């Protein structure tokens, strides 16, 4: 949809929230023209309030009612208005999705109620689960509503969201209960979507292709049905104008804007039509306009019946007006849970009214963020130096304790407890898994997707092909016209060593593409879209044609430039040897890329490894003459340069002879012996090829083991970093 149409929709939403902070002092109480959003008192219609005066109102009734129909629970919510105060009557439970394709905006989603009771998340440090990131949190989320978990940095927002979604991994441990439609259980696969903070997208694909491949990986069934799901997700996130745009740009075209990238990340989870959608920081790295457009889109999505739970650090007043409920955290403690507007009253009751012209979220975070203590100290020191009295004197620790104590004895806490009891006392419809695509299907989809990415990713294939051809032409012209005399043996050995060593070294150009692939896999694996075995098989199958093409395009020019033996079987072995060597090197690159996941460190590591392999490959110094500790054993035996060069030289010189004078002749093996150690056995070159193939398999087995522990390592490092920072701040 066009920008003008989107702004008209935003304006229609804003009509429900129009106000100004100065309207409270106005005799007529009318909002001035030009105001955009406002927060209204529950149960009133367009009656402006003042954040400074913190208006009083009667305790409102619980925002949702339960209707018992048979054995199911129907939760009534508002679907026609973004009102913050009440949820209109009417059953939310929607019929099953029809087979015929309809507009996503008109399609109702059977949402689910989510309840968490006494939820505590601890971290393992020094073998003990004692550091509480989230402490006894209680809350709920209803279908058709936006529930935000808000708090300063390191307050436990993301941990609480992951705990509710069942996405916690070691070393985090969860205590407490999570109920889905009144049933204590995890949300089954396909019934929920989880959107991470970072947008992990494949930049060489278009938006429609990205979503289509995601649907193929996640959903069982026919392709035509999945296409309908993709088109519905595109319509739901208002991506129609960008559906055929390449995410990372192409040639002179620009990249997809950040706001649309965030929409694509959310749409990727919408292709399964989830009952519950979890989003970690939906407005991360977005400007104010993109943030507002995205939140209005999410509000429209919630109106279809979907339950939305997300975290947020900070928001504008306009965005804040779209939230239905807020869970406010600080250092893992719940300072408030309830309606968004009631939070303003809660702060006012605790002695922290929101000033005029200040965003409510800014005011909340200002009161509970311990980072402001340092700013207060700096302000006081500066003002005392200038003989001025500081007006910034709020003690954050006192504010947090006051707000926590006020909430525990408030009507909002009692209402939340009452609502939690009602939502959990009777079991509703049990959510069933929608099934997964088969492993064979996933391997096929990932293989085809990888082939498409490689063909479009110029850094992965095309630049390598260009560099390979340039290097082959350079080596070939330098070592051309070497002849076939005994004196040419040393030259050919040098040519083979240079060819193998630098072809492998130039493979590092494809490293950034490998890092991107691993990041995409990590994201998809965390959401159960794929697995380590599926990823490894698909990557191997997709890389084989490209590596074989590289092998042929480099081997043929070198073979004929240098003047190797003119036999087809020997030429085919030469190509196969180079291909197997590249296959082993590709696996090694993937292992290094997974360890570092960063370009600079990975490139530096690979360059060092290749230089060390060149030193012990047996050319600069005969392998038998290498110092045995470390250099010959084990380095020379784990270097695939050794097996590649030895196999190529055996392929060239076994079965040949050179005349020495007019009577005597020596074999090709004896002629090479002064420059390189090779075997005289005719089958030796095939054993070298088998060694290269074993190394290619061995590195991929190592890659599989590392992939199995990769997610755990990332979670551990992030949590320990959070813990150290939080400990430092507390001190």
N, C-alpha and C positions, 0 to 999 in steps of 0.2 A: 504494500500500500504506500501511497505517496506521503511525504512529510506533512503536507497540508492536511491530509485526512487524519493522520496520527495526531496532529495538534488539535484538530476539531474534537477528536475523541477525548483527548486530555482535558479540553475545556469543558466537555460535558461532564466529566468526572469532577472537575474542580467546582462546578456549580453547587455540589453538595457540601463543599468545604470552604466556601468563600468567606473571608473575614480579614480583619486587620487588628493588630495589637492595640491600636488606638481607639478601636470601636467601643471598648468597654467604658471609656470615659466620655463617649459621645452621648448627649442627652437622648437622641432618638434611637441609639443603638444600631444604626444601620451601617453596614460595612461600606467603606469608601470604594469608589470604582478603581479598578486596576489591581486590587488584591487578587491573589491567585488561589491559595488553599487556606483552609482554616480547620480547626478542631472544634467540634460542637459538643454540647452537653448531651449525655444519653437521654433519649426520649424527647428531645426538642428538634425543631426543624429550622435550620439556618439561623440559629440564635448565636451571635458571636460571643466569645468569652475572652477574658483577659488572662494571659499567662501570669502576669504580675500579681493580680489580685487573687489568683487561685480560687475560683468560684466554688461555692459549696453546693452540693446537690444530694438528694436522698440516695441511699444505697439502692442500686438498681438490682433488679432480679437477675438470676443466673441467665447467661446469654444464650443458652440453648435448652431446649426441652426434649425429653425423650418420650417417644410414643411407642408403646408396646403393641406390635402387630404380630400375632402368632409368636414365633420364636426369634424374630429379628428385631433389631433396634433401628429406628429411623431417627436421624438427627436433623432437626430443622435448621436451615441456614438461609441467609439472604443471597439470592442470586441476581436480583435486579437492581441492587444499589450497593455502593461501597460503604454503607453506614458502619460507623465504628461502635455504635451504642447498642443496637439490638440486632438479633437475627430473626428475620421474619418467619412466620409459621409456614409450614409446607414440608412435606417429606422430601428428603434429599436423595433417597435411594433411587437410582436410575435403572432403567432396563438394561439388559445385556446389549453389547455392541452389535448392531445389525451388520449383516454381510454386505449390504449395498453401501456404496461410498457416498458419504454426505460431508457437508462442511464441518470441519473440526469445531468451529465456534458454536455450531448448533448442536453438536453432539454432547450429551451428558455423560459424565464419568461417575461411576459409583465410587465415591470417596470412602475413606475409612477414618474412624476416630482413633487417635493415638494418645495414649496416656502413659506417663512415666511417674513412678512412685518411689520416693526415697532413693533416687538414683545417685550413686556415688562412683566416681572413677578414680582409681589410684594408679600410681606409677611405680615400677620396680626399680629401686636404686639400691645397689649393694646387696641384692638378694632379698630385699624386704619390700612388700607392698605397703608403704606407709605414707607416701606423699599424696595427699588428696587433691586432685585437680578440680573435681566437681564434688560438692558436699551436699548430700541429701536433698536433691532437687526434686520438686513436684510440679507437674503441669500437664496440660493436655492440648491437643489440636483437633479441630473439628473440620469436617468436609466443607468446602466452599469458603474457607477463611485463610488469611495470611497470618501466620504466627512467627514472630521474629525473636531470636535469641540475641540480645544486645549486651554489650559490655566493652570495657577497654581491652587493650591488647593483653594477652596472657591471663585472661579472666576465666578461661575454660569453655568458651563458646563452641569452638570446633569439636572439642572433646565430648561435650554434651550432645551435640548434633550427631556425631559418629556413634555414640553410645545408643542413642535412640534408634538410629538406623541399623544397628548391628554391624557397624564397620570398624569396630575397635580391633586392634591387633596387638600382639606382644610388643612391648612389655606392659601395656595398659590392661587393667582388669576392672570389670564393672560389677557393682553390687546394686541390688534393687530390682525393680520389676518394670517391664514394658508391656503394655496391653494394646492389642490391635483389635478394634471392634469388641472390646471386652474380654478378649482371649489373651492370656499371657503367652506370647510366642514372638519369634522373630518374623519380620515381614518376608514372605516367600519371594523367591526370584521372579522377576517380571511384574510384581505388584508395586514396586517402588523404583524410583530413580534417584541417583545420588550424583550431584554435580560438584566437582572439586573447585577449589578457589582459582587455580590456574587453568587457562584454556589450552588444552593439549589437542591440537588439531593438525590434520595433514594438509599442509599448505599447497600441495600440488593438485589437490582435488577441488572440484566445485562444491558448493554448499549441498546441492542435491545429491551428488555422488557420495559425499561424506556421510550424509544421513542414510542413504540407500545401503551402503556397505555396513553401516552400523545396524540397520534393521536385519540384514542378512545374517549377521553374526549373532544377534540376540534372539530372533524369533524363529520358531518353526513354521511350517506351512508353505504355501505357494508364493512365488515371486510376485505375482500380480497383486495379491493381497498386501504384501509388504510395501509395494509402491503406493498403495492407497494410504497406508499408515504414514509414509514419508511425506506425502502431499498434505496430509492433515497436520503433521508437526510443523511443516513450513508455514501453513496458514495460521496455526496457533501462535507462532512466534513472529508473525508479520515479516517473513523473510522472502516473500514472493518476488520482490524487486532484485534480490541478490541470489536467487536460487541457482542461476547458471554462472555465477561469478566465482572465479578461482580464489580460494581463501588467501593464499599468499601472493596474489597478483601474478601477472604473466607479461613478459616483455615490458612494454611501456605502461601497462595498467597498474593501478595502485592496489595495495593490499586491502583486504576487507577491514572496515573500521572496527575499533575495539568493541563498540556497542553491539554490532552485528556478530562479531566473534563470540561474544557472551551468549547471544541468542542461539547460535549454532550449538554451543556446548549444552545448553538447556534442551534444545530440540532433539539432540542425540538421545537424551533419556526419555523424551516424549514419544518416540516411535513405538515404545511398548505400551503406551497408554497407561501409565502407572496410576494407582489409587492415591499414593502418597509421593510427593516430590520433595527431596531434601536438597538444599542449595547452600553451599558454603561461600559466603560473601558474594552475592549476586552482582553487586555494584563495584567489585574490585577493579581498579584502574579505569573507571568510567568517569567522564565529565558529568556535570549536573544535568545537561539536557539528555544525554544517553541514559543516565541513571533513571530519570523520570520516565522516559519512554519505555524502558525495560520494566519498571515497576508497574506501570499502567497495563502493560502486556500481561504481566503475572497476575494482576488483579482480574483481568478478563479471563485468564486461564482458571483462576480459582472459582470464578462464577459458573464454570461448567461442572463443578462438584469436586474437583481435585483438592486434596489436602496439601497445603504448602507450608513447610517449615524451613526456615533459613536463618543464617547468622548474619549479623551486620555490625560493623564497628561504629559507623556514624551515618547520619542521613540528613537531608534537608527537611525543612518543614513540610514541603509539598509531598515528599516521599513518606515522611512520618505519618501524614494524614491517611495514607492508604493501608496502614497496618490494622489488623483486627485485635491481636493480642501481642503482648510483649512479655518476655522473660528476661529480666535484668539481672546480670551476674557481675560479681566483683570478687576476685580471688577465689572463685569456685563457689561462693555463697550466693544464694538466691535472695536478692533484695526486693524483688517484686515479681508477681505473675498475675496478669489479669488484662482487662481491656486497656487499650492504649491511653485513652483519656483519663481513666482512673489512675494511671501512673502519675499524671500531673497533680491530681488531688492528693495522692499518696506523698509526693515530695512536699507539697504545700503543708500537709498535716504534720510532716516531720520537721518543718521549719526551713524548708528550702524551696520557696516558690520560684517559678520560672520567670525571669525578668522579661520586660517588654522587648520585642524585636530580637529575641534570641530563640534559636531552634530548640525544641524540646530535647532532642537527642543530644545536642551540644550541652545543654544544661545538665542532663543526667550524667553524662560522661565527665563533665567538669566536677561534679560533686563526688564521684566514686573512683576517679582515676588517681592512683597514688603517684603517677608521674608528675602531677601538678604540684606536689609538695616541693620539688626542686625548683620549679618555676616561682612558687611563692617565696621561697628563701632568696632567690636571686632578686626578685622584685623588692623584698624588704631591705636587702643589703643596698640596693641601688637607691631606694628612696631615703633610707637613713643617711647615706652619704650626702644626699642633697637636702638634708633637713626637712624631709617630707614625711608625713605619716602614711604608712601603707594601708590601703583599703582592702588589700587581699590578705585575709586572715583566716580562711577556712581550713580547718584541720581535716584532711581526707579520712583518716582513720576514725575520727569521731563521727564524721558524716556517715560512713559505712555502717558503724555499729548502731547509730540512731535509726537509719533507714531499715536495717535488718530487724531491729527490735520493734519498730513501728509496724512493719509488715506482718510479723508473726501474730500481733494482736489485732490486726485490721479485719474489716469485713471482707476485703478481697481475698485474704488467705482462707477465711472460713468458706467463702463462696467457691473457691477453687477446690478445697477439700470435699465439699458437698458434691460438686460436679464430678470429681474424680470417682467418688463412691457410686454415683448414678451410672457413670460410663463403664464401671467395672463389675457392678453387681449382677449383670445379666449379659450373657454372651450373645453377640450379634453374628452376622454371616461371616463364616470363616473364609479368609482369602486363600485361594489356591494358586499354586505356581502355574504360570502359563506355558511352561515347557521351554526347552532350549533347542537351539539348532544343533544338529548332530556334529560330532567331531570331524567326520569326513567333509561335511558341508563347510565347516569353519576353515578347514585346511584349504579347500578349493577357493573359498572367498578371499582368504588372506593371501594366497598365492597370486591370484589374479590382481588383487589390489596392490600387492608389492610390485608386480610386473608393471602395472600402470604408473606407480610412483617412480620406479627406477627409470622408466622411459621419459618421464617428465622432469625428473630431478637432475639437472645438468651437472650438479656438483658430484653426484654419485657415479654416473656412467659416462656422460659425454665428455666431460673434462678429462676423465681418466683415459678414455679412448684417444683423445687428441694428444695427451702427454705420452701415452704408450707409442703411438705412431711416430711422434717426433723423436722419442728416444730410440726406437728401433731404426729409424732412418739414420740417425746420427751414428749409432754403433755399427750399423751395416756399412755405411760409407767409410767409416774409419778403418774397419777390419776387412774391407773388400779386397779382392785380388790377392788373397794370401797364398794361393797356390796349393799344391798337394804334396809338396816335398817334406822331408823330415824337419826342415827348419820352420815349416808352417804350423807344426803341432803346438808349440808354445803360444803362438799368436791365437790359435783357435781356442785353446784352454782359457786364455785371458778374455777372449770375446764371450765365451759361455759364462764365465764368472761374472763379468760386468753385466751381461744381459739379465741373468737370473737375479742378481743382487739389486739392480736398480729398478727392474720391473716390480719386484716386491716392495721396494721402498716407495715407489710412486703410488702404490695401492693405498697409501695413507690418505690420499685425496678424497677417498670415499668415506672417511671416518665420520664427518659431521652427519651424513645421512644415516649411518648406523646408530648414532646417538639418538637421533630423532625417532628412529624405529623402536628403540628400546624404551624411550619415554612413552610413546604411544602404546606399546605393549603393557607397560606398567599401569597406565591408566585403565586400559581395557581389562586387564587381569584383575585389578582391584574391584571392578564392577562386575566380575564374573562373565565378561563377554568372550574371553578366550582363556587359554592355558599355556603353560610353558612348552609342553610337547607339541601342541598345535602351532605355536609361534615358531619353534625351531624347524619343524617340518616344512611349514609354508615358506620360511625364509630360505631354507636350503633349496627347495624346488624352484623358487623364483630367482635365486641367484645363479643357478646352474646355466641357464641359457646366456646370461650376460657374461659370466666368467668364461664360458666356452667361446663366445664371440670375441672377447678380449684375447683369449689364447690364440685363436686362429689369426686374428688381425695383426698380432705381434710376431708370432712364430714364423709365418710364411715369409714376410719380408726379410727377417733376420736369416732364415735358413738359406735363402737363395742369394742374398747379398754376400754372406760370408763364404758361400760355396761349400755347404755340407754335402754329404754323399747323396747322390741323386737316386734314391730308392723310396717308393711310396710308403712301404711299411715303416721305414726309419723315420720318415717325415711324420707319419701318424703318431708314432711313439713320442716324438719331440713335442707335438701339440698336446698329447695326453699328459705328458710329464709336466709341462707348463701349467695346464689346466688344474691338475691335482695339487700342484704347489700353490697356485692362487686360491684354491679351495681351502687348503690348510691355513693359509695366511688370512683369509677372510674370517675364519673361525677365531683365530688369535685376535684379530681386530675387534671382533664382537666381545670377546672376554675383557679386553682392555677398556673398551667403551663402556661396558657395564660396571666395571670397577670404579671408573672416574666420573662418567656421565658429564664430562666437561671437555671442550675441544682442546684447550691448551695443554692440560696435563696428559690427556690421552695421546696427543701427537708427540709430545716430548717422550713419553714412555715408549711408544712404538719405535721412534727413531733410535732410542738407546738400545732397544732389544735387537733391532735389525743390524745396527753397527756391531754389537757383540756377536751376532750370528755370522756376520761377514768375517770377523777376526778368527773364528774357530772353524770356518767352513772348509779348511784344508788347502786353500790356495795361497794365502799370504805366507803360510808356513805349513809344510806337509803335516797331515793329521797325526802320523806316527811320531813326529818330532815334538808335538805339543806337550807341555808339562801336564802330567797325568792328573794330579789333583785339580779339580775344578775345571780346567780348560779342556782336557780331553774327556775326563769323566766328571760330570755328566754332560757338560755344555755341548761338546761336539756331537753328541748322540741325540740331543733334543733340538738340533738345528736343522730345519728342513732345507736350508741352502745346501748342506752336505749331501743329502740324498738326491736332490734335484740335479746338482752339478755332476755328481758321480754317475747318475743314471744317464744323463745326456752324453757324457764323454764315453761311457761304455757303449751306448747306442751308436756312436760315431766311429769308434776305433776297434772294437772287438771284431775280429775277422779280417782285419787289414794288415798290411805289412809295408815296410819301407826299405828300399835298397840302401846298403851302406857299401859304397865302392862298387866294383863290378861283379863280385862273387857273393858277398855276404848280405843277408837281409834280416831285419828285426821286425817283430810283430808290433801292431799299433799299441798294444798294452804296454810293451816295453818302452816304446817311444814316449808315451804319456807319463810313464812312471817318474821321470825326473821333475815333472811339473805338478802331477796330481796322482794320488793313489787310487787306482781302480782295480777291480777284480777281472780275472781272465775268463770267468765262467759266463757262458752265454745266457744263463738265467738270472744273473746278478742284477741286471737293469730292472727286471720285473720285481725283484725283492725290494729294490729302492723305491719303485712305484708303490708297492704295497706298504712300505714304511710311511710314505707321504700320505697315503689314504688313511692309514691308521692314525696319523697325527691329526688329520682333518676330523676324523670321528672323535678322537680323544679330546680335542679342544671343544667340540660341541657338547660332549658329555660334561666337561667342566663348566661350560656355559649353562647347561641345564641345572647343575647343582647350584651355581651362583644365582640363577633366576629364582630358584625355590626359596632362597633366603634373602632375596633382594628387598622385598617389601618389608620384611621384619627389620632389616638393617635401617631402612629409611625412617620407619616409625620410631625406632629406638633413638636414632641420632636427633630427630626433631624433638622428641619428648625430653631427652636429656638436656638439649639446648634450652628448651622452654624452662625446665626445672632450674637450671643454673642461673638463668636470667631472673627468674622469679625470686630465687634465694638471695641473689645480689640486691634486688630491689627492696626486699624485706629488711635486709641488714642496713 
